Amino acid sequence: MSLNGTWTIPEEFQSLYSWWGSILILEMMVLIWFTGQARVKTQTIHSEEDRRWIENSNVTLHPSGDGHPSVDRLRNAHFNDLKIILPFLLMTPIWLTTSPHPVIGKLFIRVFSMCKIFHTLFSINLIATPASTILITICYGILCYIGISLFLFYSFL
């Protein structure tokens, strides 16, 4: 925050945050599309309105949203993205107003984004590996650091 009380994000972070934020949003949108494709492929729908998208009348209705392992994997991956990407997208611009060190700021934005993308790929089984837990822990660690630094910076103004 500047001396006159306005919130400004340093110019060196603006394009980096915009780029990686857009990539993360696009990744979540791609998951929505994949979930729809999996529902059509497995003939699994979650509402009566979805019957019009499937030509076969023998579709399986699952009002809870689940119903097939591939649909469940995609839904869980998307839900995990919503739980962690949205807080990142909301807290990071505020954190950037605190003028973090340029190396730390750039590193955190890049590492968080890449870890989250790879975590999503691992959780939908496109790439099989046990590193998923490590990646999500790194993401939560970065979010905790950002949250704590925001709390400390703005509570002592």
C-alpha positions, 0 to 999 in steps of 0.5 A: 500500500502506498503512503496515500492509502491506495492499493497498487500492484507493482508493475513487475507483478501485473503481467505475471499475475494476469498470465498465470491467473488466466492459465489457472482459470482456463484450466478450471474451464477445461475441467468443466468441459472434460466432465461434460464429455465424461458424462456423455461418454459414460451416459451418466447425468445428474439432472433431468434437463441433461437428458436432451444432450444424450441420444440414448434413453438408457442414461443413468440419473445420479442427482448427487452428481457422481455415478461413474469413477471417471466422472467422480475423478473429474468432479473431485479435481474441479472441486479441489481447484475451486478450493485452492485456486479461488483463494489464490486468485483473491489473496495474491493481488492483495498480497502484491500490494504489500510489495513483496521481494520481486524474486519471492513474488514471482517465484510464488506465483509461478510455483503455485500455478505449476504445482496446481496444474500438475496436481490436477493432471495427477488427480485425474490420472492423466499422469500416474505418480504419487507426487500429488500430495507433495504438490498440493502441500506446496500450494497450501504452504504458499497460500498460508505464507501469503495469508499470514504475511497479509495478516501481519502487514495489514494488522500493524498499519 
